[in-house]
Amino acid sequence: MPLIRRSAVAAAAVTALLAVSASACGPGDDTAGAETSAPESSGEQEGKDGIKLPEGVPTSLEDLKQWKEGGWKDWDNWARKASEFANPVIKNFWQPSRMAKADDAPHTAAAQATGQNEAATDPEPPAVPAKEVSRPYHRNMAPVGKVYFDSPKGPMVCSGTVVRDPAHPGKSNMVWTAGHCVHAGKKGGWMRNIVFVPSYNDKGLSARRAQTAAQRDVSPYGVWWADWSQTSSQWIDTGGETGGVSSSYDFAVLHVKPENGGGKSLEETVGAAVPVWFGAPSAKGVSSIGAYGYPAAPPYDGAKMFNCTSRPGRLSFSSSAPTMYRIGCSMTGGTSGGGWFVNRKGKTVLVSNSSISSYGHTWLAGPHLGAEAKGVFKAISDKYAGKR
C-alpha cells in the first residue's frame, strides 16, 4: 500500500508498494461539467463583499445561530445548479461530539450491479478484508481525511484526499471526494456545512474517546471549509442513492479554506498532496489499486482509517458511460469519496474514489477519471488560479 509522509520541505508521496502496468498519458484539456457562472439574480441576497448568496443563507449573527441549530433544514429552495453553491463558515460548528454523530453517506453500500453491461463487466471479485492504516496517519497517509456535511437526513460523513493543484504548486487547497458527498443528484441539491478534516483522529483513538477528545486530537491540522465545490453535470442531472450509470460520474472537487484563517495552504499545512491521473489505464492495465477511507457503518465505527489493496476488475452499467474500477473490499459507508491510488513511475497518484459497493460489503467500485473529471478539476483550479 502507498505510504505518503508529511514533509516540511516538500509535499510529496515518498513511498509506494503498488504497481501499474502502463503509463499512458491523460487526455487533452476538457471543460465538461465546468459550469462556473454567477448565480441568477432571482432569489438572491447580498452577502459580505458583495457576494450574491441564495435566499436563506445566514448573513447576520442571529441567522448564523439559527443555521447552526438546524435552520439550514428550512431552506426551501435547495440550491442544485453548479453556480448556486454556498457554504458559509460557522466557527466551532464541527466539534468532536458532532463529528461523532455523523452518519455514513447512504449512497455507498446502496447499489446493485443489476442492469449492468455484462460485456464490459468482470465477475465479482473475492472479498478482501480491510486493514488498519498505520498510525499516526500524518506519517503514512497524510493527504487522506474526512469530509463532513449536513444533509436533509442530518450530519453525514465521507472521506477525501488532498490533491495537487497545478495553478498553485506546493500550495494546493483542493480536495478530491465523491459527488454524492457534496450534491444529492437529480432529487436534491448541494449539501450544507461541508468541511474537510485532514488526518482525522491522527493517533487512532477509540470512537468513544474521539467523541469527547480535544479538538486538536481529532482535527490535528484544523477544519477546512469548502468555499467552492464542483461535481459533474451528469451526477447533478441523474445521480441518486442506488448507483447505476450515474456512478461513473460520481466524483467531486472541493476548494477549501481554514476555519480559523491563516496564511498557509492546506497542502503546506498537511505537508503532502497527490496528483490526479486523468485518463489512467482501464482495469485491465492496472495490476494493483489501494483504496483508503474511514468506514463508518458496522462493523466499523468511523474512528480509524482503513485500506484495501487488490487487482481491479471492470464494472459497467452502460456502453455509453465510462467503465468503473471494482475491487474486493470489506469497507462500508463513510468510505465514500476516499482516494484510490496506484504507483505511476515511482509516485503515488490518485486514479479514482470510492463510489458504490455491494449490499454485503464485499466489493467497492469507483469511477474512471477521464475527460469529464478533468473538466471538473480544471474548472475549480482555474477559478482560483489568480488568487492566493
C-alpha positions in Angstrom: 0.0 0.0 0.0 1.2 3.5 -0.6 3.0 5.4 2.2 2.6 9.2 1.9 4.5 11.0 4.6 4.2 14.6 5.8 7.3 16.7 4.9 8.1 20.2 6.0 10.4 20.7 3.0 8.3 19.2 0.1 4.8 17.8 -0.1 5.3 14.5 -1.9 4.4 10.8 -1.9 7.7 9.2 -1.0 6.9 5.5 -0.8 4.6 3.2 -2.6 4.3 -0.6 -2.9 1.6 -0.7 -5.7 2.4 -1.3 -9.3 0.7 -0.2 -12.6 1.5 -1.9 -15.8 1.0 1.1 -18.1 2.0 4.8 -18.2 -0.4 6.2 -20.7 -0.9 10.0 -20.6 -4.3 11.5 -19.9 -6.5 13.2 -22.5 -6.2 16.8 -23.5 -7.9 19.8 -21.8 -11.6 19.4 -21.4 -14.2 21.6 -19.7 -17.1 19.1 -19.3 -19.1 19.8 -16.2 -17.3 23.1 -15.8 -20.2 25.5 -15.1 -18.8 28.4 -13.0 -21.1 31.3 -13.9 -22.5 33.6 -11.2 -26.0 32.7 -9.8 -29.0 34.3 -11.3 -30.4 37.4 -9.5 -33.7 35.8 -8.7 -34.0 34.6 -5.1 -30.6 36.0 -4.0 -29.4 38.2 -1.2 -26.3 40.4 -0.8 -23.6 38.8 1.3 -20.2 40.0 2.5 -18.0 41.8 -0.1 -20.9 42.0 -2.5 -21.1 38.2 -3.0 -24.5 37.0 -4.1 -25.9 34.3 -1.9 -29.1 32.1 -2.4 -32.0 33.1 -0.4 -31.9 31.8 3.2 -28.1 31.7 3.7 -27.2 33.3 7.0 -25.8 36.8 6.8 -26.2 38.0 10.4 -25.1 36.6 13.8 -28.8 35.7 14.6 -29.1 34.0 11.3 -25.9 32.1 11.9 -27.2 31.0 15.3 -30.4 29.7 13.8 -28.5 28.0 11.0 -26.1 26.3 13.4 -29.1 24.9 15.4 -30.6 23.3 12.3 -32.2 26.2 10.5 -30.4 25.1 7.3 -33.1 22.3 7.0 -35.7 25.0 6.4 -34.0 26.3 3.3 -36.9 25.5 0.9 -35.2 26.3 -2.3 -32.4 23.7 -2.2 -29.7 25.1 -4.5 -28.8 22.5 -7.1 -27.0 24.2 -10.0 -23.2 24.4 -10.2 -23.4 28.1 -9.8 -25.6 28.0 -6.7 -23.1 26.5 -4.2 -22.9 28.4 -0.9 -21.2 27.2 2.3 -20.7 30.0 5.0 -18.1 29.3 7.6 -19.5 28.7 11.1 -16.7 28.5 13.7 -16.7 25.7 16.2 -19.6 24.0 14.4 -17.9 20.7 13.7 -16.9 19.8 17.3 -15.7 16.2 18.1 -19.1 15.4 19.6 -20.9 16.5 16.4 -18.4 14.7 14.2 -19.1 11.5 16.1 -22.9 11.8 15.4 -22.4 12.0 11.6 -23.8 9.0 9.8 -22.2 7.3 6.8 -23.2 8.7 3.5 -26.1 6.4 2.3 -25.0 6.0 -1.4 -22.2 3.6 -0.6 -23.5 0.1 0.0 -26.8 1.0 -1.6 -26.1 -0.1 -5.2 -26.6 -3.3 -7.0 -24.9 -4.5 -10.2 -28.3 -5.2 -11.8 -28.8 -4.0 -15.4 -25.0 -4.0 -15.9 -23.3 -4.1 -19.2 -22.1 -7.7 -19.0 -19.8 -7.5 -22.0 -17.6 -5.0 -20.1 -18.1 -6.3 -16.5 -15.9 -8.9 -14.9 -17.1 -11.5 -12.4 -17.4 -10.2 -8.8 -14.1 -10.2 -7.1 -13.4 -12.1 -3.9 -13.9 -10.2 -0.7 -10.7 -8.6 0.7 -10.7 -7.7 4.4 -9.7 -4.1 5.0 -6.6 -3.4 7.0 -6.0 -0.6 9.5 -3.6 2.1 8.3 -0.5 2.6 10.5 -0.6 5.5 12.9 0.0 8.3 13.2 -1.8 8.9 9.9 0.2 12.0 9.0 3.3 9.9 8.8 1.7 7.3 6.5 -1.3 8.7 4.5 -1.1 12.5 5.3 -3.4 13.6 2.4 -6.4 11.4 3.5 -9.1 12.7 5.8 -12.8 13.0 6.4 -15.4 15.1 4.6 -18.3 16.2 6.9 -21.6 17.7 5.7 -25.2 18.2 6.6 -27.9 16.6 4.5 -31.7 16.7 5.0 -31.3 13.4 6.9 -28.8 15.0 9.3 -25.0 15.2 9.6 -23.1 12.8 7.3 -19.5 11.7 6.7 -17.4 10.7 3.7 -13.7 10.5 3.0 -11.5 12.7 0.9 -7.9 13.3 -0.3 -5.7 16.4 -0.7 -4.8 16.7 -4.3 -2.2 18.8 -6.1 -3.3 22.0 -7.9 -1.3 22.9 -11.0 -2.3 26.5 -10.5 -0.7 26.6 -7.1 2.3 24.2 -7.0 3.0 23.1 -3.4 0.2 25.2 -2.1 -3.0 23.4 -3.0 -6.3 23.9 -1.3 -8.1 21.2 -3.3 -9.7 18.0 -2.0 -11.0 15.1 -4.1 -14.1 13.2 -2.9 -17.3 11.7 -4.3 -20.1 13.6 -6.0 -22.8 12.2 -3.6 -20.8 13.6 -0.7 -21.5 17.2 -1.9 -24.6 17.0 -4.0 -27.7 14.8 -3.8 -28.1 14.4 -7.5 -31.4 14.6 -9.5 -33.7 14.8 -6.5 -31.8 17.4 -4.4 -29.1 19.9 -4.4 -25.9 20.9 -2.6 -25.2 19.6 0.9 -24.6 22.1 3.7 -21.8 22.9 6.1 -19.2 20.9 4.0 -15.8 20.6 5.6 -12.6 18.6 5.3 -10.7 17.3 8.3 -7.2 16.0 7.2 -5.6 13.2 9.2 -8.8 12.8 11.3 -8.1 11.1 14.6 -4.4 11.0 13.8 -3.4 8.8 16.7 -6.3 6.4 16.3 -8.3 7.0 19.5 -11.3 4.7 20.0 -14.7 6.0 18.8 -15.8 6.6 22.4 -12.6 8.6 23.2 -12.7 10.5 20.0 -16.2 11.8 20.8 -15.0 13.6 23.9 -11.4 14.3 22.9 -9.9 17.7 22.5 -10.4 19.3 19.1 -6.6 19.0 18.3 -6.7 15.3 18.8 -9.4 14.6 16.2 -8.5 17.5 13.8 -4.8 18.0 14.2 -4.5 20.2 11.1 -7.7 22.0 11.6 -11.1 22.1 10.0 -11.2 23.3 6.4 -14.5 24.8 5.0 -15.3 24.3 1.3 -15.7 27.8 -0.3 -16.4 26.2 -3.6 -17.4 22.7 -4.8 -17.6 21.2 -8.3 -19.1 17.9 -9.5 -20.1 16.5 -12.8 -23.2 17.7 -14.6 -24.1 14.0 -15.1 -24.2 13.5 -11.4 -26.3 16.6 -10.8 -28.8 15.6 -13.5 -29.0 11.8 -12.9 -27.4 10.9 -9.6 -29.2 9.0 -6.8 -28.8 6.7 -3.9 -28.9 3.4 -5.8 -25.9 3.6 -8.1 -26.3 2.8 -11.8 -24.9 4.8 -14.7 -24.6 8.0 -12.7 -21.9 6.3 -10.5 -19.5 6.5 -13.4 -19.6 10.3 -12.8 -19.7 10.2 -9.0 -16.7 12.4 -8.3 -16.2 16.0 -6.9 -13.6 18.5 -6.1 -13.6 21.0 -3.1 -11.7 24.2 -2.8 -11.2 24.8 1.0 -10.1 27.4 3.4 -9.1 27.1 7.1 -11.8 27.8 9.6 -9.6 30.0 11.7 -7.8 31.7 8.9 -4.0 31.7 8.3 -1.6 32.2 5.5 -0.7 28.6 4.8 -2.5 26.4 2.2 -3.9 23.0 3.0 -1.0 21.3 1.2 1.5 23.3 3.2 -0.3 22.6 6.5 -0.7 18.9 5.9 2.7 18.5 4.2 1.5 16.4 1.3 -0.8 16.2 -1.7 -1.1 13.7 -4.5 -1.5 14.3 -8.2 -4.6 13.1 -10.1 -4.0 10.8 -13.1 -6.7 11.6 -15.6 -7.0 9.0 -18.3 -5.2 6.3 -16.4 -5.3 2.8 -17.9 -8.5 0.8 -17.6 -8.8 -2.0 -15.0 -7.0 -4.5 -17.4 -4.0 -2.2 -17.4 -3.6 -1.8 -13.7 -2.1 -4.6 -11.6 -3.0 -3.1 -8.1 -5.1 -0.4 -6.6 -5.2 0.8 -3.0 -8.5 2.3 -1.7 -8.4 4.3 1.5 -11.0 5.8 3.8 -12.8 5.9 7.1 -15.5 3.3 7.0 -18.3 4.2 9.5 -21.1 1.7 9.1 -20.9 -1.6 11.1 -18.7 -3.5 11.7 -16.6 -0.3 11.6 -17.2 2.9 13.7 -15.6 5.7 11.6 -12.8 6.4 14.1 -10.0 4.8 12.2 -8.5 4.8 8.7 -8.5 1.5 6.7 -7.4 0.4 3.2 -7.9 -2.4 0.8 -5.3 -3.3 -1.9 -6.3 -5.5 -4.8 -6.1 -6.0 -8.5 -9.1 -4.2 -10.1 -11.7 -5.6 -12.4 -14.3 -3.9 -14.5 -17.9 -2.8 -13.7 -20.0 -1.2 -16.4 -23.7 -0.2 -16.3 -23.8 1.1 -19.9 -21.8 1.1 -23.0 -22.2 4.9 -23.2 -20.7 5.6 -19.8 -17.1 5.0 -18.6 -16.3 1.6 -17.2 -15.7 1.7 -13.5 -12.9 0.1 -11.5 -14.0 -2.6 -9.0 -12.0 -4.3 -6.2 -12.8 -6.7 -3.4 -13.1 -4.8 -0.2 -15.0 -5.0 3.1 -15.1 -1.3 3.8 -18.5 0.2 4.4 -20.3 3.6 4.2 -18.2 6.5 5.3 -15.5 5.3 2.8 -17.3 7.2 0.0 -15.1 9.7 -1.7 -11.9 8.1 -0.3 -9.0 8.0 -2.8 -7.9 5.1 -4.9 -4.2 5.1 -5.6 -1.6 3.5 -7.9 2.1 3.8 -8.4 3.0 5.7 -11.5 6.7 5.9 -12.3 7.5 5.6 -8.6 5.0 8.2 -7.4 1.6 7.7 -5.7 -1.2 9.1 -7.8 -5.0 9.2 -7.4 -7.0 7.4 -10.1 -10.5 7.1 -8.6 -12.6 7.4 -5.5 -15.0 5.1 -3.7 -18.5 5.4 -5.1 -20.6 2.3 -4.6 -20.4 -1.1 -3.1 -22.4 -4.3 -2.9 -25.0 -4.7 -0.2 -22.9 -7.3 1.5 -19.8 -5.0 1.5 -17.7 -7.5 -0.4 -16.6 -5.1 -3.1 -16.2 -1.4 -3.9 -16.4 0.4 -7.2 -15.0 3.8 -8.3 -15.3 5.9 -11.5 -12.6 6.0 -14.1 -11.4 9.7 -14.2 -11.5 10.8 -17.8 -12.4 13.9 -19.8 -15.4 14.8 -17.6 -13.4 14.5 -14.4 -10.6 16.5 -15.8 -13.1 19.2 -16.8 -14.5 19.5 -13.3 -11.0 19.6 -11.8 -9.8 22.2 -14.3 -12.8 24.4 -13.7 -12.2 24.7 -10.0 -8.4 25.1 -10.4 -8.9 27.9 -13.0 -11.4 29.6 -10.8 -8.8 30.2 -8.1 -5.7 30.4 -10.3 -5.2 34.1 -9.8 -5.9 34.0 -6.1 -3.6 33.3 -3.2 
